[in-house]
Amino acid sequence: MGKFSFWPELASNFAWEVDALYIFIGLICLVFGLGVFLAVIAFALKYKRKSDDEIPEQIEGNLPLEIFWSIVPLGISLVIFAWGAVLFFKMSTPPAEALNFSVVGKQWMWKVQHPEGKREINELHIPIGQPIKLTMTSEDVLHSFYIPAFRTKMDAVPGRYTTSWFEATKAGEYHIFCTEYCGLEHSRMIGKVVVMEPAQYAQWLKNGNVAVASVAGDEPPEVVGARLFEEQRCVTCHQTNGVLGPMLAGVFGHNVKLQSGETIVADETYVRESIMNPTAKIVAGFQPLMPTYQGQLSEDQIIQLIAYIKSLSKNDGQAQAEHRVENEG
Ligand code: CUA
């Protein structure tokens, strides 16, 4: 693909793109730095004082020169800006067909759940050539999920969902680091990404992971979420006739009209807020009756509830079901 073959790791779709911008900026610094360095030497030699009473000729501005040295750096910085912005938007917009993994940071480990339900700690097994979307949050303090070989890094923020995506392009094992100081064992909050051929990955999903066999519940998050929905009695108000609380089928990913007259899109963050702080955004036509679930659900359980609510939206639900069939087949 016209990439340097001596370049060490081109492990993801973003690796070369990020590097190219980085090298471009590096080269600009080099060219200008060198230019200044050489000019200093040349001028020092050329304008060296030749006698004690020598008085230099005074120069009063030079408009064309000033315009030149204003326009050129402006142009260069706009190129850097545009290039960076395009790449930024690309990196923050996961494709629709991406597999959604959830990542929860916790002092001091990374908990990962695959869309099929399999869980891992400090490891992330993924298939090659498949866009992977990570939806992450934190159970305690700020962490940051960094895969240097993929050139992707995203903060895991308590009380909020952030996303990051990539497509691995080379099989192998790569480091995961936490890059936000998060307490005593921050430096040991590390792990590895294992990139496998799709067939191998399917095999791995089937065989289970001996190392974390003790991690309970390898069920799909939406299945556990459906159970929680019963256990936590969400069902009382949200699944009867929609008098006490809004019905949740077909809500996720769509517009919701609020009491305040505002319209918002029901995304992960909105659903999470509605569970933890139900009176923050009341749906039009309903009373603020719902109690808060703050402190009663773990981050994992909230993610599972959201997965269930997501699966109630028709298209998403189909996609999830199809996905499961694919992986069982
Ligand atoms: Cu988690 Cu640093």
Boltz pocket constraint, residues with backbone or C-beta under 6 A from the ligand:
constraints:
  - pocket:
      binder: B
      contacts: [[A, 105], [A, 106], [A, 108], [A, 142], [A, 143], [A, 144], [A, 178], [A, 179], [A, 180], [A, 181], [A, 182], [A, 183], [A, 186], [A, 187], [A, 189]]
      max_distance: 6.0
